[in-house]
Amino acid sequence: MNLRQRLGRDQAGDGASSGTFLGIRPAESAPDRYQVIKKQLHRELIAKLDLAQLENLDDAERRSQVERVARRLLVESEIRLTRVDEERLITELLHDTFDLGPITPLLLDEEISDILVNTHRQVYVERLGKLELTPIAFRDDAHLRLIIDRIISRVGRRIDESTPLVDARLPDGSRVNAIIPPAAIDGPILSIRRFRRRALSIDDLLGLGSFTAEIAQFLTAAVHARLNMLITGGTGSGKTTLLNILSRYIPDDERIVTVEDSAELQLQQPHVVRLETRPPNIEGKGQITQRDLVRNSLRMRPDRIIVGEVRGDEVLDMLQAMNTGHDGSLTTLHANGPRDALHRLENLVLMAGHSLPDRAIREQIASALEIMVHVSRISDGSRKVLSVQELLGMEGPVVTMQEIFRFVPSGIDAEGRVKGHFEASGIVPRCLDRIRLAGIEVPGEIFERGRRFMGTR
């Protein structure tokens, strides 16, 4: 039975009436006809190709073999397609067979930072800070589930009804989250946080107006001088991007241990040890948590520990590490503001079951952290450093901070972009002496009260 006969039989089984070409009624749209052909041709390709052998070929040889078999099947079935549709069909078959199906082209677009698949029918992307709906769709839930399984199997993880949600990463480092029924009511859902092929530099953030040269000078000096730093902000605010950039100012002669849920940090130093958590296996055993890794990292003679994001019971171990000789450590935290970040840290310690008095927890936080940087994605989609704070210690039962720099919005321009400026608070940070002792000169005039800095964008 050739492809044309198989198409007709399958469509008849789906209730197609006689006299329809490929089981498609004249009133049905061209996209419907195209999808039917693509689905059946893909089945035929899988049956005829040795996929294990193709995996060992380079992209050009792989495409050549798939293209040759696909064209032969089209000729044998007497299916007529335009040249454009034929080329598109073969490209999509390659994506379906070896890559991530219809979202593969999105992964090649450098302007896209997030790919959000809300069931097989709806795919959104975040482009330049703004969400937009794409015309892309999967054939059905089974097609989307196939792509999800392909992603997670490559990193040795699983997803099924008993474990319906999973975190993974793509070969390029992009972060992936998938969730399927019964946890996802309307069908499988896939979220991908893109990993840039070219890591952003501090000059890139300056050009985007995320902060100014003066703020950058202070923050990079603080990293070099081994001040413990916490970067806070909401989801997608740029915390990890800023952490990546600032980490480049750690000297090359230091040993750095990174701890992450899903590895996405891009440290450039030669002496970096990367640790990643692991979920439990099918028997519920073998789980490795961030707390396990933070505790273990203390036995690895690190000069600095970088935790991609503190979110659970590892927080106290991280604070203790910062208090016991691992100066210059960095981490990020989800929070809506600097003061909210302190409350979140305190709550994480309490939620982990540590029976410590509130004051003892706050003293740990105040003595461990020295600099806090709060970042946000504002209404026009851009990301900015909204506040740079120095932690001073305790005043009674309260952790005290002083703001060094801040972003002051002043309205919206004709193109919908947020206008504003960065300014110094007029407070000279106490840590400036420590920065200068490290041999780094930061001019005192950048902290003068009312001094404004205009970021470019």
Beta strands, then each sheet from edge to edge (+ up, - down):
strand 1: 112-118
strand 2: 123-127
strand 3: 130-133
strand 4: 165-169
strand 5: 175-179
strand 6: 189-193
strand 7: 229-233
strand 8: 256-260
strand 9: 272-276
strand 10: 304-307
strand 11: 330-334
strand 12: 371-377
strand 13: 383-395
strand 14: 398-412
strand 15: 418-424
strand 16: 452-453
sheet 1: 3+ 2- 1+ 6- 5+ 4-
sheet 2: 9+ 8+ 10+ 11+ 7+ 12+ 13- 14+ 15- 16+
end
